[in-house]
Amino acid sequence: MTSTAQAPRPGATAHPDHLGHVIFIAAAAAMGGFLFGYDSSVINGAVEAIRDRYDVGSAVLAQVIAIALIGCAIGAATAGRIADRIGRIRCMQIAAVLFTISAVGSALPFALWDLAMWRVIGGFAIGMASVIGPAYIAEVSPPAYRGRLGSFQQAAIVVGIAISQLVNWGLLNAAGGDQRGKLMGLEAWQVMLGVMVVPAVLYGLLSLAIPESPRFLISVGRRERAREILAEVEGKDVDLDARVHEIETAMKREHKSTFKDLLGGGFFFKPIVWIGIGLSVFQQFVGINVAFYYSSTLWQSVGVDPSQSFFYSFTTSIINIVGTVIAMIFVDRVGRKPLALVGSVGMVIGLALEAWAFSHPLVDGKLPAAQGWVALIAAHVFVLFFALSWGVVVWVFLGEMFPNRIRAAALGVAASAQWIANWAITASFPSLADWNLSGTYVIYTVFAALSIPFVLKFVKETKGKALEEMG
């Protein structure tokens, strides 16, 4: 009997000669994720100061906080096309410049309107980085390591969140516990926003130290340079000519992805694009960014003093990191789909407990002791289960799940949907919380519960598959 087993595809079991170098490349690309996390959370330390300085209500304040997400959506929607034209590295460098401009402008605003403008510019940079980071990492990672390296994006986000909370807490204490206290001739909240200049410049410098994506180089005819980089990241024992030929063959079967390529399937977009959009929307509609944009304000609203509220925000960030590390360990071992399901169940439990705790009336401006502890512990449980599941696997899925011919455009649409969903949650939370804080958490619980049948029915496992096999 003749065996029908196929020979393994070139590079399917590739192990790079210098894994540390590949890790450095992925970590440098994920620095955009660090800036996303830092920017998302640093505003947490400025919310009440901005409200006080500009004397605005919850609705206007929410728009200033959330407006950066509009820039994120635009940046995400355009990044794929920009990257296909000028390369992934150039795209990262543009984002780094915009991050730097945004940090300086946000620290030195003339009025509320230009603070909002600087946040939109920073948002555009975040949107670009959110698309380019996962796509680039997926393109330079050996298949055997791609899940773990892809999870660097979320790891960088959660580290950025934690560092910003720690910096905010330190600056708040240095300013005597007053967000509007003076530091270096500015108010403390301005310094908090301005410190982002440091990681923004570092991101730009790191982008100068990593190679261009082999797939982009092949697309512009730089075959030999692509071959050199494949040897760097997949190892010299791999049949490099076969790998280059494999990528070229895949590219010949495709064309530059455009928005038009995503259309079809009876419901405007192709089904696979809707699945990507669904993953993005569910990731945000569970309310995760409320924990990072408004956590200090939330805890203060139920009677926690400002210094303690900043500390609780920091501990939540540490739990976020722990959960992300767990996901990085298991994403290539148990797969993306099982992690997503476990996380959804855990989030339902955490959010439901928060909804119950916040349903109790305040006593002397504070939650009763039992409900206060339940709320605090449940918030950490929610963040832990999000971090070990949806926080990581959605970024990994979006970098892997689309066929080559539509990957850039589809990733841009899915990431844009994520930013729009993020904006909807961020802009609505202050008003929803004023209406009914417990009811708000019930809404988030419902979305966490709905994510379970969505994953079971529509999402396919991508663990161990080559990008050329998708679709």
Disulfide bonds with the S-S distance in Angstrom:
none
